[in-house]
Amino acid sequence: MHLWRSMKRCSVVVLFFAVTAPALWAQNQFQRGDGVRVAVWRDPSREGINIQGLGITGDYTIDSRGNIQMPLVGEMRVVGSTPEGLATSIKEKYAAYISDMIVICYPLIRISVLGAVQKPGSYFIERRTTLWELIEIAGGLDGQANIQKIHIQRSGKTVAKDLMSGYEKATSLEELRVQSGDQVLIPGQSRITMRTIIEVTRFALGLATFVIVQTK
């Protein structure tokens, strides 16, 4: 009986990794249309070329063929690589210029911030970026933002809503399970002006008069 339970537990663990491992691997790979953040440095006490002068550090867009364009070495294949693998490739590509540099690569996802923000648009950001930081990158909330209604859409469907607590607690996009291509929407406050009230009232009175006349 104990052996059967142990085997059952092992089967569950194996099934879990069989299902989740491919998804985690894919998430850790670079995708077309996303971006790459490359950070490089070396011991400043070492003599030789100024590594910052090479202009390698920066954000790069992955084109439709899965490549990025880098200074001096030109086109590099990115799609299908992991951050660690890409860092190794970059070191090898630049070995002719500098051999002792340290390289770290970060995947960037493409997120649109729309609605009541100062600078709506699409941004390349790291998954660990918080919802608060993302909105600040988009210029911050404008005066009409309804932060109670912040929600996330994916392919036209709402996949997360009522994110006020996530905004206040600086929850990361990774924790919110935001994916590349998602839209973060911040609706504006609906304002009812006196003019709107008067126009609606006139319409209602006119409709009531029309109904009375028709029923006589």
BALOBA-1460 file (C-alpha; in Angstrom, 3 decimals):
// residues 216
<rec num="1" residu="m" x="0.000" y="0.000" z="0.000"/>
<rec num="2" residu="h" x="2.805" y="2.394" z="0.943"/>
<rec num="3" residu="l" x="4.654" y="1.472" z="-2.248"/>
<rec num="4" residu="w" x="1.547" y="2.234" z="-4.320"/>
<rec num="5" residu="r" x="1.167" y="5.665" z="-2.671"/>
<rec num="6" residu="s" x="4.816" y="6.465" z="-3.285"/>
<rec num="7" residu="m" x="4.516" y="5.481" z="-6.942"/>
<rec num="8" residu="k" x="1.375" y="7.582" z="-7.262"/>
<rec num="9" residu="r" x="3.136" y="10.635" z="-5.799"/>
<rec num="10" residu="c" x="6.065" y="10.142" z="-8.177"/>
<rec num="11" residu="s" x="3.672" y="9.928" z="-11.129"/>
<rec num="12" residu="v" x="2.036" y="13.190" z="-10.112"/>
<rec num="13" residu="v" x="5.427" y="14.933" z="-9.831"/>
<rec num="14" residu="v" x="6.556" y="13.595" z="-13.216"/>
<rec num="15" residu="l" x="3.277" y="14.682" z="-14.820"/>
<rec num="16" residu="f" x="3.600" y="18.165" z="-13.273"/>
<rec num="17" residu="f" x="7.081" y="18.707" z="-14.708"/>
<rec num="18" residu="a" x="6.075" y="17.212" z="-18.040"/>
<rec num="19" residu="v" x="3.281" y="19.789" z="-18.323"/>
<rec num="20" residu="t" x="5.006" y="22.839" z="-16.831"/>
<rec num="21" residu="a" x="8.593" y="22.403" z="-18.026"/>
<rec num="22" residu="p" x="7.902" y="23.166" z="-21.725"/>
<rec num="23" residu="a" x="5.900" y="26.279" z="-20.755"/>
<rec num="24" residu="l" x="8.630" y="27.518" z="-18.419"/>
<rec num="25" residu="w" x="11.296" y="26.834" z="-21.051"/>
<rec num="26" residu="a" x="9.316" y="28.739" z="-23.695"/>
<rec num="27" residu="q" x="8.794" y="31.655" z="-21.307"/>
<rec num="28" residu="n" x="12.540" y="31.842" z="-20.724"/>
<rec num="29" residu="q" x="13.289" y="32.018" z="-24.449"/>
<rec num="30" residu="f" x="13.267" y="35.087" z="-26.658"/>
<rec num="31" residu="q" x="10.313" y="35.616" z="-28.979"/>
<rec num="32" residu="r" x="9.870" y="37.565" z="-32.228"/>
<rec num="33" residu="g" x="8.530" y="41.059" z="-31.650"/>
<rec num="34" residu="d" x="9.831" y="41.180" z="-28.084"/>
<rec num="35" residu="g" x="13.082" y="42.727" z="-26.904"/>
<rec num="36" residu="v" x="16.445" y="42.055" z="-25.285"/>
<rec num="37" residu="r" x="18.199" y="44.154" z="-22.660"/>
<rec num="38" residu="v" x="21.967" y="43.656" z="-22.801"/>
<rec num="39" residu="a" x="24.178" y="44.815" z="-19.937"/>
<rec num="40" residu="v" x="27.976" y="44.570" z="-20.198"/>
<rec num="41" residu="w" x="30.860" y="45.637" z="-17.989"/>
<rec num="42" residu="r" x="34.406" y="44.752" z="-17.010"/>
<rec num="43" residu="d" x="36.850" y="45.511" z="-14.230"/>
<rec num="44" residu="p" x="37.520" y="49.278" z="-14.614"/>
<rec num="45" residu="s" x="41.070" y="48.815" z="-13.337"/>
<rec num="46" residu="r" x="41.952" y="46.662" z="-16.348"/>
<rec num="47" residu="e" x="43.787" y="48.350" z="-19.178"/>
<rec num="48" residu="g" x="42.525" y="48.268" z="-22.709"/>
<rec num="49" residu="i" x="39.484" y="49.325" z="-24.674"/>
<rec num="50" residu="n" x="36.699" y="51.296" z="-23.019"/>
<rec num="51" residu="i" x="33.845" y="48.830" z="-23.013"/>
<rec num="52" residu="q" x="31.197" y="51.537" z="-22.767"/>
<rec num="53" residu="g" x="32.597" y="53.051" z="-25.916"/>
<rec num="54" residu="l" x="31.551" y="49.954" z="-27.849"/>
<rec num="55" residu="g" x="27.905" y="50.865" z="-27.275"/>
<rec num="56" residu="i" x="26.821" y="47.288" z="-26.546"/>
<rec num="57" residu="t" x="24.736" y="48.005" z="-23.455"/>
<rec num="58" residu="g" x="21.136" y="48.796" z="-24.375"/>
<rec num="59" residu="d" x="17.728" y="47.490" z="-25.436"/>
<rec num="60" residu="y" x="17.280" y="45.702" z="-28.762"/>
<rec num="61" residu="t" x="14.141" y="44.799" z="-30.697"/>
<rec num="62" residu="i" x="13.849" y="41.241" z="-32.030"/>
<rec num="63" residu="d" x="12.800" y="41.475" z="-35.679"/>
<rec num="64" residu="s" x="10.397" y="39.220" z="-37.587"/>
<rec num="65" residu="r" x="13.271" y="36.877" z="-38.476"/>
<rec num="66" residu="g" x="14.269" y="36.466" z="-34.827"/>
<rec num="67" residu="n" x="17.421" y="38.584" z="-34.968"/>
<rec num="68" residu="i" x="18.810" y="41.721" z="-33.342"/>
<rec num="69" residu="q" x="21.280" y="44.234" z="-34.753"/>
<rec num="70" residu="m" x="24.288" y="44.900" z="-32.538"/>
<rec num="71" residu="p" x="27.170" y="47.395" z="-32.887"/>
<rec num="72" residu="l" x="30.284" y="46.215" z="-34.758"/>
<rec num="73" residu="v" x="29.166" y="42.579" z="-35.125"/>
<rec num="74" residu="g" x="25.845" y="43.215" z="-36.862"/>
<rec num="75" residu="e" x="23.015" y="40.668" z="-36.952"/>
<rec num="76" residu="m" x="22.705" y="38.053" z="-34.220"/>
<rec num="77" residu="r" x="20.210" y="35.211" z="-33.943"/>
<rec num="78" residu="v" x="18.171" y="35.484" z="-30.741"/>
<rec num="79" residu="v" x="14.938" y="33.483" z="-31.044"/>
<rec num="80" residu="g" x="15.329" y="30.050" z="-29.500"/>
<rec num="81" residu="s" x="18.129" y="31.171" z="-27.186"/>
<rec num="82" residu="t" x="17.959" y="31.517" z="-23.417"/>
<rec num="83" residu="p" x="19.366" y="34.633" z="-21.705"/>
<rec num="84" residu="e" x="22.410" y="32.652" z="-20.591"/>
<rec num="85" residu="g" x="22.992" y="31.228" z="-24.053"/>
<rec num="86" residu="l" x="22.689" y="34.636" z="-25.700"/>
<rec num="87" residu="a" x="25.130" y="36.162" z="-23.187"/>
<rec num="88" residu="t" x="27.682" y="33.498" z="-24.095"/>
<rec num="89" residu="s" x="27.168" y="34.139" z="-27.829"/>
<rec num="90" residu="i" x="27.667" y="37.882" z="-27.348"/>
<rec num="91" residu="k" x="30.916" y="37.312" z="-25.448"/>
<rec num="92" residu="e" x="32.161" y="35.095" z="-28.269"/>
<rec num="93" residu="k" x="31.155" y="37.618" z="-30.951"/>
<rec num="94" residu="y" x="33.024" y="40.442" z="-29.214"/>
<rec num="95" residu="a" x="36.053" y="38.369" z="-28.234"/>
<rec num="96" residu="a" x="38.038" y="40.038" z="-31.029"/>
<rec num="97" residu="y" x="37.486" y="43.425" z="-29.368"/>
<rec num="98" residu="i" x="37.495" y="42.526" z="-25.683"/>
<rec num="99" residu="s" x="37.914" y="39.143" z="-24.044"/>
<rec num="100" residu="d" x="37.190" y="39.738" z="-20.378"/>
<rec num="101" residu="m" x="33.780" y="41.383" z="-20.359"/>
<rec num="102" residu="i" x="30.790" y="40.218" z="-18.320"/>
<rec num="103" residu="v" x="27.448" y="40.003" z="-20.149"/>
<rec num="104" residu="i" x="23.930" y="39.633" z="-18.789"/>
<rec num="105" residu="c" x="20.817" y="39.483" z="-20.997"/>
<rec num="106" residu="y" x="17.238" y="40.111" z="-19.908"/>
<rec num="107" residu="p" x="14.142" y="39.180" z="-21.948"/>
<rec num="108" residu="l" x="11.802" y="42.127" z="-22.493"/>
<rec num="109" residu="i" x="8.098" y="41.667" z="-23.132"/>
<rec num="110" residu="r" x="5.958" y="44.057" z="-25.162"/>
<rec num="111" residu="i" x="3.109" y="45.618" z="-23.178"/>
<rec num="112" residu="s" x="0.639" y="48.334" z="-24.203"/>
<rec num="113" residu="v" x="-0.554" y="50.827" z="-21.600"/>
<rec num="114" residu="l" x="-3.757" y="52.519" z="-22.713"/>
<rec num="115" residu="g" x="-6.322" y="54.860" z="-21.249"/>
<rec num="116" residu="a" x="-5.915" y="57.489" z="-18.561"/>
<rec num="117" residu="v" x="-2.106" y="57.796" z="-18.517"/>
<rec num="118" residu="q" x="0.126" y="60.649" z="-19.638"/>
<rec num="119" residu="k" x="1.988" y="58.685" z="-22.341"/>
<rec num="120" residu="p" x="-0.134" y="55.790" z="-23.640"/>
<rec num="121" residu="g" x="1.676" y="53.403" z="-25.949"/>
<rec num="122" residu="s" x="3.665" y="50.168" z="-26.206"/>
<rec num="123" residu="y" x="6.710" y="49.529" z="-24.035"/>
<rec num="124" residu="f" x="9.436" y="46.894" z="-23.755"/>
<rec num="125" residu="i" x="9.822" y="45.963" z="-20.094"/>
<rec num="126" residu="e" x="11.149" y="43.169" z="-17.891"/>
<rec num="127" residu="r" x="8.675" y="40.674" z="-16.424"/>
<rec num="128" residu="r" x="9.761" y="41.611" z="-12.917"/>
<rec num="129" residu="t" x="8.645" y="45.211" z="-13.493"/>
<rec num="130" residu="t" x="5.819" y="46.102" z="-11.109"/>
<rec num="131" residu="l" x="2.434" y="47.346" z="-12.247"/>
<rec num="132" residu="w" x="3.190" y="50.626" z="-10.472"/>
<rec num="133" residu="e" x="6.513" y="50.996" z="-12.323"/>
<rec num="134" residu="l" x="4.872" y="50.215" z="-15.661"/>
<rec num="135" residu="i" x="2.300" y="52.979" z="-15.200"/>
<rec num="136" residu="e" x="5.065" y="55.381" z="-14.123"/>
<rec num="137" residu="i" x="6.995" y="54.492" z="-17.309"/>
<rec num="138" residu="a" x="3.847" y="55.477" z="-19.220"/>
<rec num="139" residu="g" x="4.034" y="58.927" z="-17.618"/>
<rec num="140" residu="g" x="1.869" y="58.171" z="-14.610"/>
<rec num="141" residu="l" x="-1.885" y="58.401" z="-14.167"/>
<rec num="142" residu="d" x="-3.708" y="61.444" z="-15.429"/>
<rec num="143" residu="g" x="-6.277" y="63.361" z="-13.397"/>
<rec num="144" residu="q" x="-9.209" y="61.321" z="-14.684"/>
<rec num="145" residu="a" x="-7.813" y="57.829" z="-14.044"/>
<rec num="146" residu="n" x="-10.107" y="55.352" z="-12.359"/>
<rec num="147" residu="i" x="-7.561" y="53.127" z="-10.646"/>
<rec num="148" residu="q" x="-10.339" y="50.964" z="-9.235"/>
<rec num="149" residu="k" x="-10.977" y="49.708" z="-12.782"/>
<rec num="150" residu="i" x="-7.441" y="48.827" z="-13.929"/>
<rec num="151" residu="h" x="-7.604" y="45.598" z="-15.928"/>
<rec num="152" residu="i" x="-5.606" y="43.519" z="-18.407"/>
<rec num="153" residu="q" x="-6.811" y="42.406" z="-21.816"/>
<rec num="154" residu="r" x="-5.431" y="39.689" z="-24.054"/>
<rec num="155" residu="s" x="-6.696" y="39.275" z="-27.615"/>
<rec num="156" residu="g" x="-9.731" y="41.401" z="-26.781"/>
<rec num="157" residu="k" x="-10.655" y="39.470" z="-23.635"/>
<rec num="158" residu="t" x="-10.247" y="40.596" z="-20.032"/>
<rec num="159" residu="v" x="-7.882" y="38.198" z="-18.254"/>
<rec num="160" residu="a" x="-7.384" y="40.142" z="-14.996"/>
<rec num="161" residu="k" x="-9.420" y="42.906" z="-13.393"/>
<rec num="162" residu="d" x="-9.800" y="44.916" z="-10.191"/>
<rec num="163" residu="l" x="-6.024" y="45.375" z="-9.934"/>
<rec num="164" residu="m" x="-6.114" y="48.244" z="-7.450"/>
<rec num="165" residu="s" x="-4.388" y="46.140" z="-4.773"/>
<rec num="166" residu="g" x="-1.777" y="44.997" z="-7.275"/>
<rec num="167" residu="y" x="-1.049" y="48.630" z="-8.114"/>
<rec num="168" residu="e" x="-0.799" y="49.695" z="-4.472"/>
<rec num="169" residu="k" x="1.347" y="46.720" z="-3.437"/>
<rec num="170" residu="a" x="3.670" y="47.057" z="-6.461"/>
<rec num="171" residu="t" x="2.882" y="43.533" z="-7.652"/>
<rec num="172" residu="s" x="5.134" y="42.445" z="-10.517"/>
<rec num="173" residu="l" x="3.767" y="41.721" z="-13.989"/>
<rec num="174" residu="e" x="5.172" y="38.222" z="-13.661"/>
<rec num="175" residu="e" x="3.067" y="37.665" z="-10.525"/>
<rec num="176" residu="l" x="0.031" y="39.003" z="-12.392"/>
<rec num="177" residu="r" x="0.836" y="36.509" z="-15.197"/>
<rec num="178" residu="v" x="1.038" y="39.236" z="-17.797"/>
<rec num="179" residu="q" x="2.164" y="38.001" z="-21.210"/>
<rec num="180" residu="s" x="3.826" y="39.746" z="-24.104"/>
<rec num="181" residu="g" x="1.226" y="41.519" z="-26.234"/>
<rec num="182" residu="d" x="-1.169" y="42.134" z="-23.333"/>
<rec num="183" residu="q" x="-2.832" y="45.503" z="-22.810"/>
<rec num="184" residu="v" x="-3.026" y="47.242" z="-19.445"/>
<rec num="185" residu="l" x="-6.118" y="49.460" z="-19.538"/>
<rec num="186" residu="i" x="-6.765" y="52.331" z="-17.141"/>
<rec num="187" residu="p" x="-10.262" y="53.732" z="-17.737"/>
<rec num="188" residu="g" x="-11.081" y="57.346" z="-17.016"/>
<rec num="189" residu="q" x="-13.651" y="58.529" z="-14.523"/>
<rec num="190" residu="s" x="-17.062" y="58.971" z="-16.117"/>
<rec num="191" residu="r" x="-18.191" y="62.558" z="-15.658"/>
<rec num="192" residu="i" x="-21.815" y="63.651" z="-15.886"/>
<rec num="193" residu="t" x="-22.048" y="67.367" z="-16.562"/>
<rec num="194" residu="m" x="-25.074" y="69.605" z="-16.047"/>
<rec num="195" residu="r" x="-25.348" y="69.935" z="-19.821"/>
<rec num="196" residu="t" x="-25.601" y="66.143" z="-20.149"/>
<rec num="197" residu="i" x="-28.310" y="66.042" z="-17.466"/>
<rec num="198" residu="i" x="-30.310" y="68.791" z="-19.227"/>
<rec num="199" residu="e" x="-30.022" y="67.044" z="-22.619"/>
<rec num="200" residu="v" x="-31.073" y="63.687" z="-21.186"/>
<rec num="201" residu="t" x="-33.996" y="65.339" z="-19.379"/>
<rec num="202" residu="r" x="-35.155" y="67.088" z="-22.569"/>
<rec num="203" residu="f" x="-34.941" y="63.822" z="-24.482"/>
<rec num="204" residu="a" x="-36.958" y="62.002" z="-21.812"/>
<rec num="205" residu="l" x="-39.632" y="64.730" z="-21.748"/>
<rec num="206" residu="g" x="-39.831" y="64.777" z="-25.523"/>
<rec num="207" residu="l" x="-40.177" y="60.993" z="-25.645"/>
<rec num="208" residu="a" x="-42.903" y="61.092" z="-22.965"/>
<rec num="209" residu="t" x="-44.823" y="63.774" z="-24.913"/>
<rec num="210" residu="f" x="-44.556" y="61.709" z="-28.088"/>
<rec num="211" residu="v" x="-45.915" y="58.633" z="-26.325"/>
<rec num="212" residu="i" x="-48.861" y="60.604" z="-24.828"/>
<rec num="213" residu="v" x="-49.788" y="62.042" z="-28.221"/>
<rec num="214" residu="q" x="-49.650" y="58.619" z="-29.856"/>
<rec num="215" residu="t" x="-51.894" y="57.058" z="-27.236"/>
<rec num="216" residu="k" x="-54.687" y="59.654" z="-27.554"/>
